Amino acid sequence: MSGLLEGKRILVTGVITDSSIAFHVAKVAQEQGAEVVVTGFGRMRLVERIANRLPKPAPVLELDVTNDEHLDSLADRLRNHVSGLDGVLHSIAYAPPSCLGSEFLGAPWEDVSTAMQISAYSLKSLAAATLPLLSENASIVGMDFDARVAWPAYDWMGVAKAALESTSRYLARDLGPKGIRVNLVSAGPVRTMAAKSIPGFSELESSWGDKAPLGWDVTDPTPVAKSVCAVLSDWLPKTTGSMIMVDGGVHAVGS
């Protein structure tokens, strides 16, 4: 029996450690038959070691989404490993410390602009950089955290996620005529390295499972990874510009 992503060529960005959502998406995608290329930023030797822990070692490319040279060369560098792309996961976000932690009014524009470029504008940057390789009916998926409400301490990252949500809709509008779908998966809290850097995250995660009708395990990224792979597959052929909630149902109930 063939896998959900059999024969698909998938780019997974944002791999940091083997606890990251991106790593688990790459893992599930390979298990479902995909050929995977991953990107990292900064500690590339660490990313390469992490990529070797996948079911099949995956090629690793360096990608700084604020670096025009990295973006302009991405398609050519990918061609060294795959003939095209059927799916792209955008799992990239960063905000300087001043943008998190309940000092919303004090964050300077220089830091806010960094958060916006890396966490929101980069979805457009990545889509444009990979467009020459994207097949008809390709799927771009971005990782989100529901920005419809103001979360404690999330501050300017929440604003950046709201911009990410809007960016995904405009990309869905403009790439739809090419057959390319653009959606977000809004995940509940998962205990990753990135999450640990968010002030107040422990309080958020400690209560999530009690609020979720389906329950929630902050140590298990697999439900999120499986959902991302479903959106990357051909099984949502007319779904675009959507935010798919994978949070145990917390978004649907009052707290």
N, C-alpha and C positions, 0 to 999 in steps of 0.2 A: 504494500500500500504506500503510495507516494505521500510525501509530507505536504503541509499547507503551503510551503514556500519552495517547493521542488523546482530547481533550475533558476530561481531568482538570484539576482545579483544585488546585494544590499550593502550600503555604506552606513556604518554605525559610528557616530561621533561621540566624544565625551567620555571615553573609557578612562577611568582613573584607577580604580581598584576592582577586585573581584566581588566587592559588595555593591558596586554601582549598578544602577538600573541599566545603563548602556551595556555593561558586560553581560548581564542576564538576557537582554534582548539579543545580543550577538549569539549567546549560547543556545537559546531557544530557536533562533533563526537557523542556525546550523543544524540543530536536531530535526528541524522541519525541512531540510534539504537545500537551504540557501548557501550561496557562496558569499562570504562576508569579508569586507575590508573595514578596518577600524582606524579611527584617528585619535590622536592624543595631543596634549599640549604641555610643554614644560618638561616634566621628568619622563623623557621618552624611553629611557632604559627600563624604567618601572613599567610603563605601558606595554612595552614589548614582552616583558616577563609575564604580565597579566594576560596578554593575548595568547601566550603559549599554554595557558591553562584552559583555553576553550577546547571543546571536543576535537576540533581541528585547528592547529595554529593558523592565525589569520595575519595577512599582511598589515603592517602598521604604517600610517602616514602621519607626519606632523602637520597640524592645522591650528594656526592662530587666526581666529576670525576677524581680528583687527588688523591683520597683515595683508595688504593688497597682493604682495608677491605670492604668499601662500594660496590665496584665493584664485588668483589668475592662473596659477600653475596646477591647480587641483585636478582639473579634468585630464591633463596630460599625465600627471603622476598616477592617476587612477588607471589610465589605459595600460600601464605597465602590468596591471594585475587582472583587470576585467575589461571585457569588450564594450560594456555599457552598464547602466544601472536601472534596476526595476524598483528600487526603494531607497529612501534616505531617512535615517533617524537623526533629528536634531535634539541632542541632549546636552546643551551648552547653556550655562548661566553663571553669572558672577556679579556680586555687588561689593564694593569696598566696605570695610567695617562701619564707616560713618552712615551708611545707608540702611543699616539694620540695627534693631535694638531699642526702639521706642524713642529715638531722637529725630523724628521725622522732620521737624522744623529746622534742625541744625545742619542737615546734610548739604554740602556745597555742590554747586552745579557740576564742577569738574568730576566729582565722584558719581553723581547721578547720571551724567552723560556716559560714563564708563559702564555703569549698570545697564543703561538702555541699549548701548551699542552691542555689548556682548550677549545680553539676555533676550533682546527682542529684534533689533535690526539685523542681527546675524542670521536669523531665519531667512530673510530676504537674500543676504549675502551668500548663504550656502545654497539656496535654490538657484540663484543666478550662476554660481560657480559650477554646479553640477548639471545645469540645463543641457549643455551639449551632449551629455551622456544619457540623459533620461529617456527611457523608452516610452512609447505610447502606452497609456494606462499605468504609468508609474505612480508611486505613492510616496509622498513626503509626510512624515509624522514628527511633530514637535512635542517635547515633554513640558507639561504645564502643571501649575498648582492653582486651583480655582481662584481667580482674581476678582470675582463678583462681590466679595466682601473684604473688609479690612481685618486682616489677621493680626493678633498681638505680635509685635516686634518684627513683622515681615516688611513693613514700611516700604521703601523704594523698590525693593525686589517685587513687592506686590504690584506696584505701578508698572514695573517693567513687564511683569507677566500679563497685565492688562493690555499693554502695547503688543506683546507677543500674540495674544488672542486676536486683536484687531489685524495685525500683520498677516496672520494665517488666513483670515477671511479675504483680504485683498489679493493675496497670492492665489487663493482658490479661484477668485474671479478671473484673474489674468492668465492662469495656467490651465484652467478648465478647458478652453478651446483646443489645447494641445493634448487633452485626455489625461492630464496629470492632476491627481487629487492631493489636497493639502488639508490635513486634519491635526488636531491636538489630542493627546491623551492626558487628562488631568488626574494625577495619581494622588492617593492618600499618602501620608508620611511614611517614608521608608528610611531605615537607619543606615544612611550612607555617609561617606566622609564629608560630602558637601552639606548634608543636612545637619551634621554635628556642629558646623560652623555658624549655624543660625541661632542667635540668642532666643531663648524661649522654646526651642524645638522640643526639648524633653517634656515640657508641660503639654505641648500640643500632642505629641505621640502617646503620652500616658493615658489620655482620655479618649483617643480616637476609637479604640476597639469597643469601648462601652457605648459610644454613640452610633456605631455602624450596625445597621440591621443585619448585615451578613457577617459581622465581626471583621477584625482587621489585625494582621500580624505585622508589626513594623520591621521585623527581621526577615521577612519573606518577600523578595522582589518578584517572585515568579508570576503571581497573578497579573501584575503590571506588564511584565515582559510578554506574557502570552497575549494580552490584549493588544499591545503594540504590534506584535506579529500578525494578529488578525487584521489590523488596519493596513498593514503593509501588504497583505495578501490580496488576491482577486475577489475575495468574498464580500467586499463592500464596494462594488463597482460604481455606484452612484452616490456615494457619501463623500462630500467635500465641504470645507468651511465649517466643520463641526468640531465640538469639544466633547470627547467621549470620556465619561466619568468612570474612573476605576478607583473607588474610594470606600468600598463596602457599603455605600448608600448614604454616607453622611450628608452629602449635598441635598438629599431629598427630605431630610427631617429637621425639625427645629432643634436648636441646642439650648 
